[in-house]
Amino acid sequence: MATITEYFKAGRSSDIHIKEKKKKKVKTDIAVEEVEVIDASTLELELLRGFDLDSRFGPCTGISRLERWERASKYGFDPPKEVRDIILLHSNETKYTESVWFGLKI
């Protein structure tokens, strides 16, 4: 039986050729996602549309958003306070005061 030193001969360090590692270039390009900028009025209208389409607060046809909000609050359905604030802030603009179904003839 052979010993380990017979299989692996000791050598001088000068006999060992060490390959120099090449430096890898790291790509530093950062992927940038396009971000859609949404203004406050668009966000407000989306919130109001969501309120219109949420059946938990009762029907929304033939009634203003504020009337619907007040009715839902009166019966304890806890409508979002932000909806009421937006409606009152824009009380002279139909797109804020009336539901998405306003003016549609069915």
C-alpha positions in Angstrom: 0.0 0.0 0.0 1.4 3.4 -1.0 1.4 6.4 1.3 -0.1 9.7 0.4 3.3 11.3 -0.1 4.0 8.8 -2.8 1.0 9.9 -4.7 1.4 13.6 -4.2 5.0 14.6 -4.5 6.0 17.8 -2.7 7.2 20.5 -4.9 8.6 24.0 -4.6 6.3 26.9 -4.7 8.2 28.2 -7.7 7.1 25.1 -9.6 3.5 25.9 -9.2 2.1 28.2 -11.8 -0.6 30.4 -10.4 -2.9 31.8 -12.9 -3.6 35.4 -12.4 -7.3 36.1 -12.1 -8.6 38.5 -14.6 -10.6 41.3 -13.1 -14.2 41.1 -14.1 -15.8 44.3 -15.2 -19.1 44.8 -13.4 -21.8 46.4 -15.5 -23.1 49.3 -13.5 -26.1 50.1 -15.6 -29.1 50.3 -13.3 -32.4 49.3 -14.8 -34.8 52.2 -14.4 -38.5 51.4 -14.5 -40.8 53.9 -16.1 -43.0 55.4 -13.5 -46.4 56.9 -14.4 -46.9 60.2 -12.7 -50.5 60.5 -11.5 -51.7 63.9 -10.3 -53.9 64.4 -7.3 -57.1 65.0 -9.2 -56.7 61.6 -11.0 -56.2 59.8 -7.7 -59.2 61.6 -6.2 -61.4 60.6 -9.1 -60.3 57.0 -8.9 -61.2 57.0 -5.2 -64.6 58.4 -6.0 -65.2 55.9 -8.8 -64.3 53.1 -6.4 -66.8 54.5 -3.9 -69.5 54.5 -6.7 -68.8 50.9 -7.6 -68.7 49.6 -4.0 -72.1 48.0 -3.4 -71.6 48.1 0.4 -72.8 51.7 0.4 -76.1 51.1 -1.5 -77.2 52.1 -4.9 -75.6 55.2 -6.5 -78.0 56.0 -9.4 -80.3 58.9 -9.0 -78.5 60.3 -6.0 -75.4 62.5 -5.6 -72.2 61.2 -4.1 -72.6 63.3 -1.0 -76.2 62.1 -0.5 -75.1 58.5 -0.9 -72.2 59.1 1.5 -74.5 60.6 4.1 -77.0 57.8 3.7 -74.3 55.1 4.1 -73.0 56.9 7.2 -76.5 57.3 8.7 -77.0 53.5 8.5 -73.6 52.7 9.9 -71.9 51.4 6.8 -68.8 53.5 7.6 -68.0 55.1 4.2 -64.5 56.5 3.7 -64.1 60.0 5.2 -61.7 60.9 2.3 -64.6 60.6 -0.1 -66.7 63.1 1.7 -63.7 65.5 2.0 -63.0 65.3 -1.7 -66.7 65.9 -2.6 -66.9 69.0 -0.3 -63.5 70.3 -1.6 -64.8 70.2 -5.2 -68.5 70.9 -4.6 -68.9 73.0 -7.8 -67.6 70.3 -10.1 -70.0 67.7 -11.4 -67.3 65.1 -12.0 -66.7 65.1 -8.3 -70.2 65.5 -7.0 -72.1 63.0 -9.2 -71.5 59.2 -9.6 -70.0 57.6 -12.7 -73.5 56.8 -13.9 -74.6 60.4 -13.9 -76.0 61.5 -17.2 -76.1 58.0 -18.8 -79.3 57.1 -20.4 -80.1 53.4 -20.0 
